[in-house]
Amino acid sequence: MTLTTEDGAKLWAERTGEGDPVILCHGGPGLWDTFDDVARLLADRGAAVHRWDQRGCGRSERRGPYSVARSVADLDAVRKHFGLETVTLLGHSWGARLALHYALAHPERVTRLVYVSGTGIGPDSGWYPEFVGNLRAAIGERLPRWEELKALERRTEAEEREMCVLQWSADFAGPDRERALRLAERMATPWYGVNHACNAEINAETRTMSEHQLHAACGGLRMPVVIVDGEQDIRPRDAVDSLAQALPDVSRVTLAGAGHMPWAESPAEFAAAVAPL
């Protein structure tokens, strides 16, 4: 299904299941919804699951502008399109940050926030160098090929996809790297292409945001928030500590044996962590 925002952008969205409404916010920025397993898991547990591809991404129209405020407005357009008064938001990675910004902008619309594998409200400099080291180590023996692809000034779609699959394989935990590659291949199928402009513009904006101001704003949130971490996420989980400390009604669950996509490796434990929705 396609919805149109107030500025005319066309966004892909769909609804699965019946019950209490939840909207999923995918990671990126610049990627697309890969929440098939999460949607099925939540729908089986009695939720009405609403999915969408963010502006310029995946099955949505390739057009800007790209900003945090625009992303929040687009998320509100999804809510309005489906006629939802209040919702649970579940955001993953960048989508967790988007869900948090939506809750700050529209606290009366959010009954619960599930913050999965986010990177907190502090500066990237606090976690990014360690992440890069972990990423390179996790790619392992395929690191030279990833470096070769990343260094290309121009990549074909096939080369772009190959690079992403190698990089995304690092997001899955455990010693079985062939399994990690298969899971990353599944994420990349179907392939919609990365929107690098969206990624660059939103990341540049979030880097300018004040941790002090975000900390103060988060202190005013009254809905319950659950933070879900994979113990083996290559993004250091202590990056989320200041966010957890700022929120007045927060619980935190760390899933052993899971990486950046914890539902893929610990589905039962993930379901228990995010319930009730």
Secondary structure, DSSP 4 states (H G I P E B T S, - for coil): -EEE-TTS-EEEEEEESSSEEEEEE--TTT-----HHHHHHHHHTTEEEEEEPPTTSTTS-S-----HHHHHHHHHHHHHHTT-SSEEEEEETHHHHHHHHHHHH-GGGEEEEEEES---SS-GGGTHHHHHHHHHHHHGGGHHHHHHHHH-SS--HHHHHHHHHHHHHTTS-SS-HHHHHHHHHHHTSS-----HHHHHHHHHHHHTS-HHHHHHHHTT--S-EEEEEETT-SS-GGGGHHHHHH-SSEEEEEETT--SSHHHH-HHHHHHHH---
